[in-house]
């Protein structure tokens, strides 16, 4: 049995360029699908957030039209409700990568608010990457890679990755409202950014780094993780 650390956003909103707050949090599918797959396979999950706050689900991700159907939305909600670890997260500052066999960052727009500038997230990502253990990051969660820069240089430079694309951000109507776009910032970080079709599962593995493009990629990313655990 492996022990996994899920590093999750503690943000409940995302500040847009006009200063307004867009209600958000983590995306339900990006927590629930991997959590279910990994725990059903017998693995243990620990959740960490900035300051140990209980993560907020983006209510948009539980709408039937966003989840895929009313039944899928109910299933996601049931998984989240059953996940006791979500109600007692540890503080990200206290999380030590050496205590875990793998690390996973679910997305949602929340990481665009907090993890992107969180020194503890940056420290943990840098350590997990260097340790060679599986490190999985999906959708908007690669925003946390921006917190790994020291004197403008990130250890993720040169890695082949994917993340939520500019096209997808524009398609949900938030591209023009954002202070910055994730794809642009990651390219500036020095990664080799790749992408698949909008909204379709697309995952990339480069050394011990596993990345997924969008919510639909979370389950596929968990399957790839399961094979190496």
C-alpha positions as CSV (number, residue, x, y, z in Angstrom):
1,X,0.0,0.0,0.0
2,X,1.3,3.4,-1.0
3,X,0.8,6.7,0.9
4,X,-0.1,9.7,-1.3
5,X,-0.2,13.4,-0.5
6,X,-3.0,15.3,-2.2
7,X,-1.9,19.0,-2.2
8,X,-5.1,21.1,-2.6
9,X,-6.0,24.8,-2.9
10,X,-7.4,26.6,0.1
11,X,-8.8,29.4,-2.0
12,X,-12.5,29.9,-2.4
13,X,-12.2,32.6,-5.0
14,X,-9.9,33.7,-7.9
15,X,-9.2,37.5,-8.2
16,X,-9.8,38.6,-11.8
17,X,-8.0,41.5,-13.5
18,X,-10.7,44.0,-12.7
19,X,-10.4,43.1,-9.0
20,X,-13.6,41.1,-8.8
21,X,-13.6,37.7,-7.1
22,X,-14.7,34.7,-9.1
23,X,-16.1,32.0,-6.8
24,X,-14.0,28.8,-7.2
25,X,-12.1,26.2,-5.2
26,X,-11.0,22.8,-6.3
27,X,-12.7,21.0,-9.3
28,X,-14.8,18.0,-8.0
29,X,-13.8,15.5,-10.6
30,X,-10.1,16.2,-10.2
31,X,-10.2,15.2,-6.5
32,X,-12.9,12.6,-6.6
33,X,-11.9,10.5,-9.6
34,X,-8.2,9.9,-8.5
35,X,-9.2,9.6,-4.8
36,X,-11.7,6.9,-5.6
37,X,-9.3,5.0,-8.0
38,X,-6.4,5.2,-5.5
39,X,-8.3,4.4,-2.3
40,X,-10.2,1.5,-4.0
41,X,-6.8,0.1,-5.0
42,X,-5.9,0.1,-1.3
43,X,-3.7,3.2,-1.2
44,X,-3.8,5.8,1.6
45,X,-4.5,9.5,0.9
46,X,-3.5,12.5,3.1
47,X,-4.8,16.0,2.1
48,X,-2.7,19.1,2.7
49,X,-3.7,22.8,2.1
50,X,-2.3,26.2,2.9
51,X,-2.7,26.7,6.7
52,X,-4.7,23.4,6.8
53,X,-8.0,25.0,5.7
54,X,-10.8,22.7,4.6
55,X,-10.8,22.8,0.8
56,X,-13.8,24.4,-0.9
57,X,-15.3,22.6,-3.9
58,X,-16.1,24.8,-6.9
59,X,-19.9,24.4,-7.0
60,X,-19.8,24.8,-10.8
61,X,-18.0,21.4,-11.0
62,X,-21.1,19.7,-9.3
63,X,-23.5,21.1,-11.9
64,X,-24.9,18.2,-14.0
65,X,-24.0,20.0,-17.3
66,X,-20.4,20.4,-16.1
67,X,-20.0,17.0,-14.5
68,X,-21.5,15.2,-17.5
69,X,-24.9,14.1,-16.1
70,X,-27.0,14.5,-13.0
71,X,-25.9,11.0,-11.9
72,X,-22.2,11.7,-12.3
73,X,-22.6,14.9,-10.3
74,X,-24.3,13.0,-7.5
75,X,-21.6,10.3,-7.6
76,X,-18.8,13.0,-7.3
77,X,-20.6,14.6,-4.4
78,X,-20.9,11.2,-2.7
79,X,-17.2,10.6,-3.0
80,X,-16.3,14.0,-1.6
81,X,-18.8,13.6,1.3
82,X,-17.3,10.1,2.1
83,X,-13.7,11.4,2.1
84,X,-13.0,12.0,5.8
85,X,-9.5,13.2,4.9
86,X,-11.0,16.3,3.3
87,X,-12.4,17.4,6.7
88,X,-9.0,17.3,8.5
89,X,-6.3,18.4,6.1
90,X,-2.7,18.9,7.4
91,X,-0.9,22.2,6.9
92,X,1.0,22.4,3.7
93,X,4.0,23.9,5.7
94,X,4.1,20.6,7.7
95,X,4.0,18.3,4.7
96,X,7.3,16.4,4.1
97,X,7.6,14.7,0.7
98,X,9.8,12.0,2.1
99,X,6.8,10.8,4.1
100,X,4.9,9.9,0.9
101,X,5.3,7.5,-2.0
102,X,3.7,10.0,-4.5
103,X,2.3,13.5,-4.6
104,X,-0.8,14.7,-6.5
105,X,-2.0,18.3,-7.1
106,X,-5.7,18.5,-8.2
107,X,-6.8,21.7,-10.0
108,X,-9.7,24.0,-10.2
109,X,-9.1,27.8,-10.5
110,X,-8.2,27.9,-6.8
111,X,-4.4,27.2,-7.4
112,X,-4.4,30.3,-9.7
113,X,-5.1,32.3,-6.5
114,X,-3.0,30.7,-3.8
115,X,-0.7,27.8,-4.8
116,X,0.9,29.9,-7.6
117,X,2.5,32.1,-4.9
118,X,2.8,29.7,-2.0
119,X,6.4,29.1,-0.9
120,X,5.5,25.8,0.8
121,X,3.9,24.5,-2.5
122,X,7.1,25.6,-4.3
123,X,9.3,23.9,-1.8
124,X,7.3,20.6,-1.9
125,X,7.2,20.5,-5.7
126,X,10.9,21.1,-5.9
127,X,11.6,18.3,-3.4
128,X,9.2,15.9,-4.9
129,X,10.6,16.4,-8.4
130,X,14.2,15.9,-7.1
131,X,13.3,12.8,-5.1
132,X,12.2,11.0,-8.3
133,X,8.9,9.8,-6.8
134,X,5.8,10.1,-8.9
135,X,4.5,13.7,-9.0
136,X,1.1,14.2,-10.7
137,X,-0.4,17.6,-11.4
138,X,-3.6,18.3,-13.3
139,X,-5.5,21.1,-15.1
140,X,-4.9,24.5,-13.3
141,X,-2.7,23.0,-10.5
142,X,0.5,23.4,-12.6
143,X,0.1,27.1,-11.5
144,X,1.9,25.9,-8.4
145,X,5.0,25.4,-10.5
146,X,5.3,29.2,-10.7
147,X,6.1,29.1,-7.0
148,X,9.3,27.1,-7.6
149,X,11.2,29.9,-9.2
150,X,14.4,31.0,-7.4
151,X,16.1,34.0,-9.0
152,X,13.7,33.5,-12.0
153,X,14.7,29.8,-12.6
154,X,12.5,26.8,-12.0
155,X,13.5,23.1,-11.7
156,X,10.6,22.4,-14.1
157,X,12.3,24.2,-17.0
158,X,12.9,21.7,-19.8
159,X,10.2,19.3,-18.6
160,X,7.5,18.3,-21.1
161,X,4.1,19.0,-19.5
162,X,0.5,19.8,-20.2
163,X,-2.1,22.0,-18.3
164,X,-5.4,23.8,-18.9
165,X,-4.9,25.6,-22.2
166,X,-5.6,29.2,-23.3
167,X,-8.3,27.8,-25.7
168,X,-10.0,26.1,-22.8
169,X,-9.8,29.2,-20.6
170,X,-11.3,31.3,-23.4
171,X,-14.0,28.7,-24.1
172,X,-15.3,29.1,-20.5
173,X,-15.2,32.9,-20.9
174,X,-12.5,33.5,-18.3
175,X,-9.5,34.0,-20.6
176,X,-10.2,37.8,-21.2
177,X,-10.9,38.3,-17.5
178,X,-7.8,36.6,-16.1
179,X,-4.8,38.6,-14.8
180,X,-2.6,36.0,-16.6
181,X,-3.1,32.8,-18.5
182,X,-1.6,29.5,-17.2
183,X,-0.3,28.3,-20.6
184,X,1.5,31.6,-21.2
185,X,3.1,31.6,-17.7
186,X,4.2,28.0,-17.9
187,X,5.9,28.6,-21.3
188,X,7.6,31.6,-19.8
189,X,8.8,29.3,-17.0
190,X,10.7,27.3,-19.6
191,X,8.7,24.1,-19.9
192,X,7.9,22.3,-23.1
193,X,4.2,22.8,-23.2
194,X,2.1,20.3,-25.1
195,X,-1.7,20.0,-25.5
196,X,-4.4,17.7,-26.8
197,X,-8.0,18.3,-28.0
198,X,-10.1,20.7,-25.8
199,X,-11.9,18.9,-23.0
200,X,-10.6,15.5,-24.0
201,X,-8.3,13.4,-21.7
202,X,-4.7,14.2,-22.4
203,X,-1.8,13.2,-20.1
204,X,2.0,13.6,-20.4
205,X,4.7,11.7,-18.5
206,X,8.3,13.1,-18.4
207,X,10.6,11.3,-16.0
208,X,8.7,11.2,-12.7
209,X,6.4,14.1,-13.6
210,X,2.8,13.2,-14.7
211,X,0.6,16.1,-15.9
212,X,-3.0,16.2,-17.2
213,X,-4.6,18.9,-19.3
214,X,-8.1,19.3,-17.9
215,X,-10.8,17.8,-15.6
216,X,-11.3,14.9,-18.0
217,X,-7.6,14.0,-17.7
218,X,-7.8,13.4,-13.9
219,X,-9.0,9.8,-14.1
220,X,-6.5,9.0,-16.9
221,X,-3.7,10.5,-14.8
222,X,-4.7,8.4,-11.8
223,X,-4.6,5.2,-14.0
224,X,-1.0,6.1,-15.0
225,X,-0.1,6.7,-11.4
226,X,-1.6,3.4,-10.3
227,X,0.7,1.6,-12.7
228,X,3.8,2.9,-11.1
229,X,2.8,2.8,-7.4
